[in-house]
Amino acid sequence: MLKRMLKKMKKEKAPVDLRELLLQEKAEIEAAAQAFIERIEKQMALLLAAEKRIDHKREALERLIACAGELCSGPEFVQESRRRKVLVLAEKGLKIDDIADILDISRGEIELILHLGG
């Protein structure tokens, strides 16, 4: 920007006021820096929100893993068939997706077992 202004002044043969040029350049740099800082602050806010969501999901997953460990270690669960395991987990209030994750079987198979009702 400064070079462009100097070229223009040379072409017009106007007196060069370097102090004014430097002040204008400084103002432009400060404005650009402020815009950059605002962009960084917005990105930081987005990253912090994403971090909170990730932490919440991690905590939920840890709770689900703990719950699955407790449910799968009970005596009635250890030697049961797949069908019975699905029914036991459903009776304990787990959702179809959670049961599918714990038993590593498809959602459709769980829905079929629950529909047939044991």
N, C-alpha and C positions, 0 to 999 in steps of 0.2 A: 504494500500500500504506500509506504513512504517513498519508494523508488518511483512509483507511478506519479505521485504528486510532484516530486522533484523534476521529472521529465516534462510534465505539463507546465510547470513554472518556467523552465528553461525555454520551452517553445514560445510561451507567451512573453518571455523576457520580463517577468515580474520579479520584484525583489523577494528574496527567499527569507522567510522568517522561520528559522530552524526551531526556535522555541515553540512556536505554534504547531509546527509539524510534529515535533516530538510529543507535545501534549495530545494531539489528535491520535497519534499512534498509540500512546499509552492508554487513552480512553478505549480505543478499539481492542487492545490486548486485554484490558480489564473486563470489557463486556464479553469477549470470547471466553475468558477464564471463568467468569461467573456462569455463563451458559454451560460450560463443561462441568463445573462443580454441580450444578443443578441436575444434569444428566446422570452424574455419578451418584448423587443422593437418591434419585429415583431408582436407579439400578440396585443400590444397596437396600432400599426398602423392599423391592421385589425379591431380592435374595434372602432377606431376613424372613419374609412371609413364606417363601418356599422352604426355608430351613425349619420353620415352625410346623408346617404341614408334614414334612418328612419326619420330624421328631414325633409328632402325633401318630403317624402311621407306624413308625418303629415301635412305639409303646404298645399300640394295639396289637401288632404282630407278636410282640413278646408275651402279652397277656393270652393271646390265642394259643401260642405254643405251650405256655404253662398249663392252660386249661386242657389242651389235647393230651399233654403228658399225664395229667391227673386222671383224665377220663380213660385213657388207654391202659393205665396200670391197674385199674380195679379188677378184682377177681372175676367178675361176671363178663369181663371184656376180653380177657387174655385168649381163651380158646374158642371164642364164638365165630360163627360163619360171617362172611361179609354182610349178608342180609341182616343178621342180628346186630352187627356192629352199627350199621346204618340206623336201625330202629332205636338202639340204645342212645346213640348220639342225638337223634331227633327228639327222643323223650326228654333228654337233658336240656333241650331248648336251643340246640345249635341250628344254624341256618344251613340250607342246602349247599351253598358255596363253601361254608366252613367244613362241612362233612366231607365234601369232595376233596378239599385240600388235605385234610387229616388222613383220609383213607387212600388218597391218590387214585380215585376213580372218577368217572365222568358224572357230570351234573345230571344228565339224562338217566343214567342207571340209578342214581339215588332217587330221582323223581319217580321212576318206575317202581322201585322197591317201596317207597312211601305210599304210592297210589295203590299198590297191591295190599299193603297194610300188614304184612307179616303173616 
